[in-house]
Amino acid sequence: MSVALTMPKASAQATAIREAQSVCASQPSLLVAGLEKSYAGGATPVFNDVSFAISKGQSVAIIGANGTGKSTLLRCCLRLIEPDKGCVHIDGADLTAACKTRLRRMRSGVGFIFQKHNLVPRLAVLSNVMHGAIARRKGARCWFHGLAPAAEREYAMHCLEMVGLADLAARRADQLSGGQSQRVAIARSLMQKPSMIFADEPAASLDPHAGEEVMETFRSLSERTGMTLVFVSHQVAHAQRYADRVLGLRQGRLAIDVEAKALDTSILGAFYG
C-alpha cells in the first residue's frame, strides 16, 4: 500500500531547504529538510523537523542512544521507510516527489550497507558482488550462470580489489568471516557505481578488529574515490575516527552537528547526559 507523504507548506519548506543548504559551498550530495517520522498514527514520534545538508565527498556519522531513530532516519532518506513530512534531495533531485520508477533509478545511485550483509551463502564471492549490478543493468539477472559480460566480471574484480578481497573471489560466501562478508557487501554496492554510500551500523555485529577493518575500508574508499559516506554508529570512537562531521539525534531532534575533531567530552557529556 502506498503512503501519502505530507509536504510542509511551501514557504516553510523553502526556508528549511535554504537553512540546511547554507552549510554547503555548492550543491550538496544529500539535503534533508523538515523531515518527520512517527508511528501509531502520530502517537509514537521518532524524530521531528530534522534538517541538514551533506557536501560531496564528506564522511558523516549519525550517533545517538538506542531507539533515537538513527536507522529510521537513514532509511527515510531513501524512502525505504516513508517519512511523514519533509523532503530529501539527492544530488539536487527531489527524492520525496519521485514516482516509483524514478525512485528506483535514484536509489540505484546510492549504495546501502545494512547490519546484515545478506549475501547468497552458496554462491561465490564474485557472483555475490555482481548482484550489485542488477539495480542498474537490464537483463543482469541472467548473468549468474557464467554468462556475464567480461567487462562486468572485470569491474566486479576491481570492486573486490578496492575492499582488499580479490584473492577470495572464488570462495563461497558461507566460508567467509563476518568482517569479510561485510566487505563483500561493500564491494557489491560499488557495482552500482554510486555517488554516495549509506551504512547502517556496519560494524555492530562484528568483533572489534573486524569492525575496524570495515570502517577502514569505508575511509579508504572515501579518500580514493571522493564518494560521500553517511553511516550510523553507536560507537562514538568510530564517529570521531572515521567521520569528517557528526550529527547527533536526541529526543527526536538533531542535537549535534559538529566537525568530528570538535566532538569532545563536554559535548558528548551534554548529549548523552
C-alpha atoms as a printed R data frame, in Angstrom:
    type eleno elety resid chain resno      x       y       z
1   ATOM     1    CA   MET     A     1  0.000   0.000   0.000
2   ATOM     2    CA   SER     A     2  1.422   3.412  -0.928
3   ATOM     3    CA   VAL     A     3  1.798   6.026   1.794
4   ATOM     4    CA   ALA     A     4  0.925   9.653   1.135
5   ATOM     5    CA   LEU     A     5  3.777  11.950   2.109
6   ATOM     6    CA   THR     A     6  2.709  15.222   3.709
7   ATOM     7    CA   MET     A     7  4.834  18.099   2.452
8   ATOM     8    CA   PRO     A     8  5.366  21.178   4.604
9   ATOM     9    CA   LYS     A     9  3.895  24.483   3.427
10  ATOM    10    CA   ALA     A    10  5.879  25.874   0.521
11  ATOM    11    CA   SER     A    11  7.371  28.816   2.428
12  ATOM    12    CA   ALA     A    12  8.353  26.661   5.405
13  ATOM    13    CA   GLN     A    13  9.869  24.019   3.128
14  ATOM    14    CA   ALA     A    14 11.844  26.602   1.155
15  ATOM    15    CA   THR     A    15 13.173  28.096   4.388
16  ATOM    16    CA   ALA     A    16 14.191  24.673   5.719
17  ATOM    17    CA   ILE     A    17 15.974  23.876   2.444
18  ATOM    18    CA   ARG     A    18 17.842  27.198   2.453
19  ATOM    19    CA   GLU     A    19 18.913  26.789   6.064
20  ATOM    20    CA   ALA     A    20 20.087  23.202   5.553
21  ATOM    21    CA   GLN     A    21 21.914  24.058   2.340
22  ATOM    22    CA   SER     A    22 23.698  27.068   3.851
23  ATOM    23    CA   VAL     A    23 26.468  24.823   5.237
24  ATOM    24    CA   CYS     A    24 27.458  23.678   1.724
25  ATOM    25    CA   ALA     A    25 29.547  25.754  -0.677
26  ATOM    26    CA   SER     A    26 27.937  24.028  -3.680
27  ATOM    27    CA   GLN     A    27 25.022  21.698  -4.407
28  ATOM    28    CA   PRO     A    28 25.015  19.075  -1.632
29  ATOM    29    CA   SER     A    29 25.050  15.326  -2.199
30  ATOM    30    CA   LEU     A    30 22.251  14.943   0.330
31  ATOM    31    CA   LEU     A    31 19.826  17.575   1.555
32  ATOM    32    CA   VAL     A    32 17.210  16.822   4.206
33  ATOM    33    CA   ALA     A    33 14.669  19.487   5.172
34  ATOM    34    CA   GLY     A    34 11.920  19.323   7.791
35  ATOM    35    CA   LEU     A    35 11.899  15.524   7.909
36  ATOM    36    CA   GLU     A    36  9.492  13.947  10.395
37  ATOM    37    CA   LYS     A    37  8.507  10.387  11.246
38  ATOM    38    CA   SER     A    38  6.185   8.840  13.808
39  ATOM    39    CA   TYR     A    39  4.356   5.558  14.297
40  ATOM    40    CA   ALA     A    40  0.912   4.553  15.572
41  ATOM    41    CA   GLY     A    41 -0.797   7.463  13.853
42  ATOM    42    CA   GLY     A    42  1.490  10.041  15.413
43  ATOM    43    CA   ALA     A    43  1.281   8.636  18.931
44  ATOM    44    CA   THR     A    44  4.905   7.465  18.844
45  ATOM    45    CA   PRO     A    45  7.154  10.194  17.411
46  ATOM    46    CA   VAL     A    46 10.587   9.104  16.184
47  ATOM    47    CA   PHE     A    47 12.073  12.408  15.071
48  ATOM    48    CA   ASN     A    48 10.739  15.840  14.234
49  ATOM    49    CA   ASP     A    49 11.833  18.672  11.928
50  ATOM    50    CA   VAL     A    50 15.262  17.234  11.084
51  ATOM    51    CA   SER     A    51 17.236  19.287   8.560
52  ATOM    52    CA   PHE     A    52 20.827  19.029   7.340
53  ATOM    53    CA   ALA     A    53 22.910  19.017   4.157
54  ATOM    54    CA   ILE     A    54 25.986  16.957   3.327
55  ATOM    55    CA   SER     A    55 28.640  18.131   0.885
56  ATOM    56    CA   LYS     A    56 30.029  15.946  -1.877
57  ATOM    57    CA   GLY     A    57 32.828  13.723  -0.632
58  ATOM    58    CA   GLN     A    58 32.039  14.290   3.036
59  ATOM    59    CA   SER     A    59 32.035  11.432   5.546
60  ATOM    60    CA   VAL     A    60 29.262  11.920   8.111
61  ATOM    61    CA   ALA     A    61 28.383   9.849  11.184
62  ATOM    62    CA   ILE     A    62 24.948   9.793  12.812
63  ATOM    63    CA   ILE     A    63 25.117   8.978  16.523
64  ATOM    64    CA   GLY     A    64 22.662   8.726  19.405
65  ATOM    65    CA   ALA     A    65 21.377   6.414  22.107
66  ATOM    66    CA   ASN     A    66 19.484   3.241  21.220
67  ATOM    67    CA   GLY     A    67 15.970   3.935  19.999
68  ATOM    68    CA   THR     A    68 16.567   7.541  18.937
69  ATOM    69    CA   GLY     A    69 15.714   6.861  15.298
70  ATOM    70    CA   LYS     A    70 19.167   6.834  13.699
71  ATOM    71    CA   SER     A    71 18.465   3.864  11.438
72  ATOM    72    CA   THR     A    72 14.946   5.095  10.700
73  ATOM    73    CA   LEU     A    73 16.360   8.451   9.612
74  ATOM    74    CA   LEU     A    74 18.817   6.783   7.248
75  ATOM    75    CA   ARG     A    75 16.049   4.660   5.717
76  ATOM    76    CA   CYS     A    76 13.745   7.665   5.371
77  ATOM    77    CA   CYS     A    77 16.470   9.403   3.362
78  ATOM    78    CA   LEU     A    78 15.968   6.741   0.659
79  ATOM    79    CA   ARG     A    79 12.255   6.191   1.324
80  ATOM    80    CA   LEU     A    80 12.905   2.606   2.372
81  ATOM    81    CA   ILE     A    81 10.677   3.852   5.168
82  ATOM    82    CA   GLU     A    82  8.288   6.625   4.141
83  ATOM    83    CA   PRO     A    83  8.697   9.826   6.170
84  ATOM    84    CA   ASP     A    84  5.522  11.603   7.268
85  ATOM    85    CA   LYS     A    85  6.690  15.062   6.302
86  ATOM    86    CA   GLY     A    86  9.619  16.899   4.769
87  ATOM    87    CA   CYS     A    87 11.797  16.494   1.724
88  ATOM    88    CA   VAL     A    88 15.014  14.763   0.691
89  ATOM    89    CA   HIS     A    89 17.153  15.825  -2.272
90  ATOM    90    CA   ILE     A    90 19.942  13.641  -3.657
91  ATOM    91    CA   ASP     A    91 22.371  15.420  -5.988
92  ATOM    92    CA   GLY     A    92 19.751  18.129  -6.484
93  ATOM    93    CA   ALA     A    93 16.861  15.795  -7.351
94  ATOM    94    CA   ASP     A    94 13.796  15.616  -5.081
95  ATOM    95    CA   LEU     A    95 13.511  12.023  -3.882
96  ATOM    96    CA   THR     A    96 10.304  12.607  -1.928
97  ATOM    97    CA   ALA     A    97  8.421  13.743  -5.038
98  ATOM    98    CA   ALA     A    98  9.663  10.888  -7.233
99  ATOM    99    CA   CYS     A    99  7.320   8.300  -8.736
100 ATOM   100    CA   LYS     A   100  8.155   4.624  -8.224
101 ATOM   101    CA   THR     A   101 10.119   4.290 -11.467
102 ATOM   102    CA   ARG     A   102 12.184   7.414 -10.843
103 ATOM   103    CA   LEU     A   103 12.650   6.467  -7.195
104 ATOM   104    CA   ARG     A   104 14.207   3.134  -8.188
105 ATOM   105    CA   ARG     A   105 16.514   4.943 -10.595
106 ATOM   106    CA   MET     A   106 17.576   7.459  -7.935
107 ATOM   107    CA   ARG     A   107 18.165   4.731  -5.363
108 ATOM   108    CA   SER     A   108 20.434   2.912  -7.792
109 ATOM   109    CA   GLY     A   109 22.947   5.733  -7.403
110 ATOM   110    CA   VAL     A   110 23.215   5.177  -3.653
111 ATOM   111    CA   GLY     A   111 24.798   2.110  -2.075
112 ATOM   112    CA   PHE     A   112 23.145   0.907   1.150
113 ATOM   113    CA   ILE     A   113 25.052  -1.310   3.577
114 ATOM   114    CA   PHE     A   114 22.886  -2.982   6.221
115 ATOM   115    CA   GLN     A   115 23.952  -4.518   9.535
116 ATOM   116    CA   LYS     A   116 23.374  -7.928   7.975
117 ATOM   117    CA   HIS     A   117 25.265  -8.371   4.737
118 ATOM   118    CA   ASN     A   118 22.596 -10.586   3.070
119 ATOM   119    CA   LEU     A   119 24.998 -12.484   0.831
120 ATOM   120    CA   VAL     A   120 23.834 -15.613  -1.002
121 ATOM   121    CA   PRO     A   121 25.666 -18.326   1.003
122 ATOM   122    CA   ARG     A   122 26.061 -20.937  -1.750
123 ATOM   123    CA   LEU     A   123 27.383 -18.509  -4.367
124 ATOM   124    CA   ALA     A   124 30.983 -17.474  -4.893
125 ATOM   125    CA   VAL     A   125 32.125 -14.095  -3.657
126 ATOM   126    CA   LEU     A   126 32.439 -12.775  -7.227
127 ATOM   127    CA   SER     A   127 28.861 -13.776  -8.067
128 ATOM   128    CA   ASN     A   128 27.603 -12.049  -4.933
129 ATOM   129    CA   VAL     A   129 29.411  -8.875  -5.913
130 ATOM   130    CA   MET     A   130 27.910  -8.991  -9.395
131 ATOM   131    CA   HIS     A   131 24.416  -8.987  -7.912
132 ATOM   132    CA   GLY     A   132 25.050  -5.315  -7.215
133 ATOM   133    CA   ALA     A   133 24.698  -4.596 -10.938
134 ATOM   134    CA   ILE     A   134 21.050  -5.677 -11.060
135 ATOM   135    CA   ALA     A   135 19.781  -2.258  -9.969
136 ATOM   136    CA   ARG     A   136 21.447  -0.564 -12.944
137 ATOM   137    CA   ARG     A   137 21.613  -3.181 -15.718
138 ATOM   138    CA   LYS     A   138 18.622  -4.554 -17.620
139 ATOM   139    CA   GLY     A   139 18.825  -8.297 -18.092
140 ATOM   140    CA   ALA     A   140 21.522  -8.639 -15.425
141 ATOM   141    CA   ARG     A   141 19.653 -11.468 -13.688
142 ATOM   142    CA   CYS     A   142 20.747 -13.874 -16.418
143 ATOM   143    CA   TRP     A   143 24.434 -13.245 -15.715
144 ATOM   144    CA   PHE     A   144 24.896 -15.546 -12.787
145 ATOM   145    CA   HIS     A   145 25.498 -18.797 -14.615
146 ATOM   146    CA   GLY     A   146 28.835 -17.779 -16.126
147 ATOM   147    CA   LEU     A   147 27.181 -15.641 -18.812
148 ATOM   148    CA   ALA     A   148 28.170 -12.211 -17.515
149 ATOM   149    CA   PRO     A   149 29.927  -9.884 -19.957
150 ATOM   150    CA   ALA     A   150 33.692  -9.861 -19.478
151 ATOM   151    CA   ALA     A   151 33.667  -6.135 -18.722
152 ATOM   152    CA   GLU     A   152 31.246  -6.659 -15.831
153 ATOM   153    CA   ARG     A   153 33.286  -9.503 -14.385
154 ATOM   154    CA   GLU     A   154 36.395  -7.338 -14.612
155 ATOM   155    CA   TYR     A   155 34.631  -4.488 -12.842
156 ATOM   156    CA   ALA     A   156 33.425  -6.855 -10.105
157 ATOM   157    CA   MET     A   157 37.036  -7.946  -9.583
158 ATOM   158    CA   HIS     A   158 38.033  -4.288  -9.419
159 ATOM   159    CA   CYS     A   159 35.410  -3.732  -6.703
160 ATOM   160    CA   LEU     A   160 36.839  -6.667  -4.740
161 ATOM   161    CA   GLU     A   161 40.323  -5.219  -5.130
162 ATOM   162    CA   MET     A   162 39.086  -1.934  -3.700
163 ATOM   163    CA   VAL     A   163 37.990  -3.689  -0.497
164 ATOM   164    CA   GLY     A   164 41.079  -5.911  -0.377
165 ATOM   165    CA   LEU     A   165 39.374  -9.239  -1.133
166 ATOM   166    CA   ALA     A   166 40.248 -10.026  -4.751
167 ATOM   167    CA   ASP     A   167 42.026 -13.205  -3.629
168 ATOM   168    CA   LEU     A   168 38.713 -14.559  -2.269
169 ATOM   169    CA   ALA     A   169 36.710 -14.122  -5.494
170 ATOM   170    CA   ALA     A   170 36.144 -17.875  -5.977
171 ATOM   171    CA   ARG     A   171 35.377 -18.684  -2.332
172 ATOM   172    CA   ARG     A   172 31.804 -19.479  -1.311
173 ATOM   173    CA   ALA     A   173 30.188 -16.740   0.722
174 ATOM   174    CA   ASP     A   174 29.346 -19.114   3.572
175 ATOM   175    CA   GLN     A   175 33.076 -19.680   4.132
176 ATOM   176    CA   LEU     A   176 33.802 -16.026   4.940
177 ATOM   177    CA   SER     A   177 34.264 -14.380   8.307
178 ATOM   178    CA   GLY     A   178 31.819 -11.691   9.423
179 ATOM   179    CA   GLY     A   179 34.200  -8.880   8.547
180 ATOM   180    CA   GLN     A   180 34.975 -10.368   5.140
181 ATOM   181    CA   SER     A   181 31.256 -10.768   4.431
182 ATOM   182    CA   GLN     A   182 30.599  -7.124   5.227
183 ATOM   183    CA   ARG     A   183 33.450  -6.031   2.951
184 ATOM   184    CA   VAL     A   184 31.988  -8.177   0.148
185 ATOM   185    CA   ALA     A   185 28.689  -6.353   0.727
186 ATOM   186    CA   ILE     A   186 30.562  -3.072   0.283
187 ATOM   187    CA   ALA     A   187 32.087  -4.356  -2.975
188 ATOM   188    CA   ARG     A   188 28.603  -5.399  -4.122
189 ATOM   189    CA   SER     A   189 27.336  -1.852  -3.538
190 ATOM   190    CA   LEU     A   190 30.248  -0.477  -5.581
191 ATOM   191    CA   MET     A   191 28.921  -2.380  -8.619
192 ATOM   192    CA   GLN     A   192 26.162   0.246  -8.724
193 ATOM   193    CA   LYS     A   193 28.847   2.926  -9.255
194 ATOM   194    CA   PRO     A   194 27.201   5.005  -6.523
195 ATOM   195    CA   SER     A   195 27.872   8.653  -5.797
196 ATOM   196    CA   MET     A   196 27.088   8.022  -2.139
197 ATOM   197    CA   ILE     A   197 27.011   5.142   0.345
198 ATOM   198    CA   PHE     A   198 24.702   4.811   3.363
199 ATOM   199    CA   ALA     A   199 25.798   2.337   6.027
200 ATOM   200    CA   ASP     A   200 23.560   1.340   8.936
201 ATOM   201    CA   GLU     A   201 25.680   0.182  11.895
202 ATOM   202    CA   PRO     A   202 28.094  -1.643   9.543
203 ATOM   203    CA   ALA     A   203 30.352  -2.779  12.393
204 ATOM   204    CA   ALA     A   204 27.674  -3.526  15.004
205 ATOM   205    CA   SER     A   205 27.680  -7.328  14.672
206 ATOM   206    CA   LEU     A   206 31.452  -7.681  14.265
207 ATOM   207    CA   ASP     A   207 34.279  -8.198  16.720
208 ATOM   208    CA   PRO     A   208 36.383  -5.052  17.358
209 ATOM   209    CA   HIS     A   209 39.175  -5.983  14.934
210 ATOM   210    CA   ALA     A   210 36.786  -6.843  12.084
211 ATOM   211    CA   GLY     A   211 34.786  -3.700  12.816
212 ATOM   212    CA   GLU     A   212 37.891  -1.556  12.457
213 ATOM   213    CA   GLU     A   213 38.743  -3.277   9.163
214 ATOM   214    CA   VAL     A   214 35.297  -2.480   7.779
215 ATOM   215    CA   MET     A   215 35.481   1.157   8.864
216 ATOM   216    CA   GLU     A   216 38.994   1.476   7.430
217 ATOM   217    CA   THR     A   217 37.592   0.144   4.153
218 ATOM   218    CA   PHE     A   218 34.990   2.906   4.118
219 ATOM   219    CA   ARG     A   219 37.600   5.562   4.868
220 ATOM   220    CA   SER     A   220 39.881   4.266   2.114
221 ATOM   221    CA   LEU     A   221 37.037   4.278  -0.422
222 ATOM   222    CA   SER     A   222 36.028   7.805   0.523
223 ATOM   223    CA   GLU     A   223 39.590   9.068   0.170
224 ATOM   224    CA   ARG     A   224 40.270   7.239  -3.110
225 ATOM   225    CA   THR     A   225 37.011   7.943  -4.907
226 ATOM   226    CA   GLY     A   226 35.650  11.139  -3.364
227 ATOM   227    CA   MET     A   227 32.443   9.269  -2.610
228 ATOM   228    CA   THR     A   228 30.064  10.685   0.008
229 ATOM   229    CA   LEU     A   229 29.607   8.423   3.051
230 ATOM   230    CA   VAL     A   230 26.836   8.567   5.654
231 ATOM   231    CA   PHE     A   231 26.985   5.976   8.421
232 ATOM   232    CA   VAL     A   232 25.041   5.251  11.593
233 ATOM   233    CA   SER     A   233 27.063   4.148  14.595
234 ATOM   234    CA   HIS     A   234 26.555   3.633  18.307
235 ATOM   235    CA   GLN     A   235 30.336   3.739  18.738
236 ATOM   236    CA   VAL     A   236 31.430   7.322  19.323
237 ATOM   237    CA   ALA     A   237 35.057   6.334  18.684
238 ATOM   238    CA   HIS     A   238 34.144   5.322  15.133
239 ATOM   239    CA   ALA     A   239 32.410   8.658  14.576
240 ATOM   240    CA   GLN     A   240 35.462  10.548  15.815
241 ATOM   241    CA   ARG     A   241 37.948   8.451  13.879
242 ATOM   242    CA   TYR     A   242 36.209   7.865  10.547
243 ATOM   243    CA   ALA     A   243 33.911  10.858  10.011
244 ATOM   244    CA   ASP     A   244 34.550  14.446   8.984
245 ATOM   245    CA   ARG     A   245 31.325  15.543  10.625
246 ATOM   246    CA   VAL     A   246 28.976  14.165  13.280
247 ATOM   247    CA   LEU     A   247 25.196  14.510  13.572
248 ATOM   248    CA   GLY     A   248 23.538  13.505  16.845
249 ATOM   249    CA   LEU     A   249 19.869  12.577  17.362
250 ATOM   250    CA   ARG     A   250 18.439  13.107  20.839
251 ATOM   251    CA   GLN     A   251 14.782  13.065  21.859
252 ATOM   252    CA   GLY     A   252 13.657  13.299  18.257
253 ATOM   253    CA   ARG     A   253 15.766  16.326  17.395
254 ATOM   254    CA   LEU     A   254 19.102  16.974  15.743
255 ATOM   255    CA   ALA     A   255 21.040  17.984  18.858
256 ATOM   256    CA   ILE     A   256 24.597  17.823  17.464
257 ATOM   257    CA   ASP     A   257 26.028  18.982  14.155
258 ATOM   258    CA   VAL     A   258 29.782  19.463  14.527
259 ATOM   259    CA   GLU     A   259 33.069  18.591  12.887
260 ATOM   260    CA   ALA     A   260 34.312  15.258  14.204
261 ATOM   261    CA   LYS     A   261 37.505  16.822  15.573
262 ATOM   262    CA   ALA     A   262 35.370  19.143  17.731
263 ATOM   263    CA   LEU     A   263 33.421  16.284  19.323
264 ATOM   264    CA   ASP     A   264 34.921  16.441  22.813
265 ATOM   265    CA   THR     A   265 33.899  15.139  26.233
266 ATOM   266    CA   SER     A   266 31.934  18.273  27.133
267 ATOM   267    CA   ILE     A   267 29.730  17.989  24.036
268 ATOM   268    CA   LEU     A   268 29.293  14.245  24.496
269 ATOM   269    CA   GLY     A   269 28.540  14.637  28.205
270 ATOM   270    CA   ALA     A   270 25.756  17.109  27.493
271 ATOM   271    CA   PHE     A   271 24.454  14.985  24.626
272 ATOM   272    CA   TYR     A   272 24.286  11.638  26.430
273 ATOM   273    CA   GLY     A   273 23.824  13.007  29.945
